[in-house]
Amino acid sequence: VQLQASGGGLVQAGGSLRLSCAASGRYFRINAMGWYRQAPGNQRELVASITDSGSTNYADSVKGRFTISRDNAKNTVYLQMNSLKPEDTAVYSCNADGWSLYDGTRNYWGQGTLVTVSS
């Protein structure tokens, strides 16, 4: 299973960005999906997660500003980020728990996408 993320970029404070992450492969199933971020000098932190049934969880720092969603038919997870702040600047990576015929049950990571919020 491969995860392909897209949607990062440079935005001014108060602006919005939408990240996408699509899972692809053969004979697989994706369960929970999520977004993590890591800013320079900081540890990686969970931003938001969503189960296959749609239950969501958010970091306190993004509640009310970010929305995670998914399209199960497309095996894609989205992160709508509004009211962005300079402290949201980080590399955002998608993550998924899943199963494939070839790997069994495991955790998958996509490549990171850089989000830069200017003040």
Backbone torsions as a table, in degrees:
resi	resn	phi	psi	omega
1	VAL	NA	133.9	177.3
2	GLN	-119.4	141.5	176.6
3	LEU	-112.7	127.1	-179.1
4	GLN	-118.5	114.3	-179.0
5	ALA	-99.5	152.0	177.3
6	SER	-155.5	165.3	172.6
7	GLY	111.0	-4.7	178.9
8	GLY	-71.6	173.5	178.7
9	GLY	162.5	-166.2	-179.0
10	LEU	-105.0	131.4	179.9
11	VAL	-144.5	151.4	177.5
12	GLN	-79.2	155.0	176.4
13	ALA	-54.2	136.9	-177.1
14	GLY	92.5	-11.1	-179.0
15	GLY	-84.2	-173.5	-175.8
16	SER	-133.0	152.3	172.2
17	LEU	-144.0	154.3	175.7
18	ARG	-126.7	121.5	177.0
19	LEU	-97.1	146.4	176.3
20	SER	-129.7	150.2	176.6
21	CYS	-145.9	118.1	-177.5
22	ALA	-110.5	134.9	175.2
23	ALA	-95.4	139.0	179.3
24	SER	-140.7	160.1	-179.9
25	GLY	151.3	-163.9	179.1
26	ARG	-125.3	140.9	174.3
27	TYR	52.3	62.0	-179.6
28	PHE	-138.6	163.7	174.6
29	ARG	-139.7	135.2	178.6
30	ILE	-105.3	132.6	177.2
31	ASN	-100.8	-110.8	180.0
32	ALA	-73.0	145.2	176.1
33	MET	-130.0	155.9	-178.9
34	GLY	-161.4	170.7	175.8
35	TRP	-121.7	135.0	174.2
36	TYR	-119.1	161.6	174.1
37	ARG	-142.3	153.9	177.3
38	GLN	-140.9	118.0	175.8
39	ALA	-92.9	156.0	179.4
40	PRO	-54.2	128.7	178.5
41	GLY	82.6	-3.4	-178.8
42	ASN	-111.8	160.9	173.5
43	GLN	-78.9	156.1	176.1
44	ARG	-67.4	137.9	-178.9
45	GLU	-131.7	151.0	176.0
46	LEU	-74.6	129.6	177.4
47	VAL	-94.6	-51.0	-178.2
48	ALA	-162.0	152.3	176.7
49	SER	-141.3	160.0	-179.6
50	ILE	-147.4	133.8	178.5
51	THR	-82.5	172.5	180.0
52	ASP	-68.7	-17.1	176.8
53	SER	-94.7	-1.8	173.8
54	GLY	101.1	2.6	176.7
55	SER	-71.8	136.7	-174.6
56	THR	-119.1	158.3	177.7
57	ASN	-145.0	138.2	-177.2
58	TYR	-130.6	148.7	168.7
59	ALA	-67.3	146.0	-178.7
60	ASP	-57.3	-34.0	-174.5
61	SER	-69.2	-15.9	-177.3
62	VAL	-117.5	-3.3	-179.5
63	LYS	-58.1	134.1	179.9
64	GLY	85.8	-11.1	179.8
65	ARG	-115.9	-35.8	-178.2
66	PHE	-107.9	146.7	176.0
67	THR	-133.0	124.9	175.9
68	ILE	-99.7	140.8	177.4
69	SER	-148.5	170.1	179.5
70	ARG	-149.2	154.3	173.5
71	ASP	-117.6	101.9	-174.9
72	ASN	-64.3	-33.1	-180.0
73	ALA	-64.6	-29.4	180.0
74	LYS	-102.1	0.4	-176.7
75	ASN	50.1	45.5	-175.2
76	THR	-127.0	138.4	175.2
77	VAL	-116.0	143.8	-178.0
78	TYR	-121.9	152.3	172.2
79	LEU	-132.9	106.5	176.0
80	GLN	-87.8	120.0	-176.8
81	MET	-115.2	114.8	179.3
82	ASN	-114.3	165.0	178.6
83	SER	48.0	48.7	-176.1
84	LEU	-65.2	145.9	180.0
85	LYS	-120.2	156.1	177.3
86	PRO	-54.7	-32.8	179.7
87	GLU	-72.1	-5.2	173.3
88	ASP	-83.5	-6.6	179.4
89	THR	-61.4	124.2	-176.9
90	ALA	-177.1	170.8	167.6
91	VAL	-89.2	123.0	-179.5
92	TYR	-101.2	131.6	-178.7
93	SER	-126.9	140.7	176.7
94	CYS	-94.3	154.9	-174.2
95	ASN	-141.8	147.6	179.4
96	ALA	-148.3	142.0	168.5
97	ASP	-96.6	130.6	-178.0
98	GLY	-158.9	-174.3	179.0
99	TRP	-138.1	139.7	171.6
100	SER	-136.5	156.6	179.4
101	LEU	-59.9	-28.2	-173.4
102	TYR	-92.7	-32.2	-174.8
103	ASP	-108.2	-12.9	-171.8
104	GLY	73.1	-152.7	180.0
105	THR	-86.8	127.5	179.4
106	ARG	-162.1	175.5	178.3
107	ASN	-104.4	138.8	-176.9
108	TYR	-120.5	148.0	176.2
109	TRP	-123.9	140.0	171.2
110	GLY	-93.6	172.7	176.2
111	GLN	-74.4	156.5	-178.0
112	GLY	-79.8	155.6	173.2
113	THR	-127.9	131.7	-172.9
114	LEU	-83.7	129.2	173.0
115	VAL	-115.3	122.5	179.4
116	THR	-121.3	123.6	-179.2
117	VAL	-113.3	117.1	-179.1
118	SER	-91.8	148.4	-178.4
119	SER	-89.4	NA	NA
